[in-house]
Amino acid sequence: MSETRCESCTMPIESGRYCQYCADESGRLHDFDETFARMVQFARRHDATISQSEAERRTFQFMSERPAWKDHPSVVAGVRDRAD
């Protein structure tokens, strides 16, 4: 399996920067709001015991570590606003 990971979500990919779920057909990254909402939903499906707020906090933290999102203003503000 490929060692290359999506710069948005860490999913293994064969080539390019983003996986099929994080980018459109031309390889352009989906917008922040859409991606954030999908990642929050994924976090809640993965751990049904966490609240919406906790899922959002975890998602902001995760996104802050990804090359595609680490400098996005919403991520920077989200991490800062939800710091423990």
Secondary structure, 3 states (H helix, E strand, C coil): CCCCECCCCCCECCCCCCCCCCECCCCCECCHHHHHHHHHHHHHHHCCCCCHHHHHHHHHHHHHCCCCCCCCHHHHHHHHHCCC
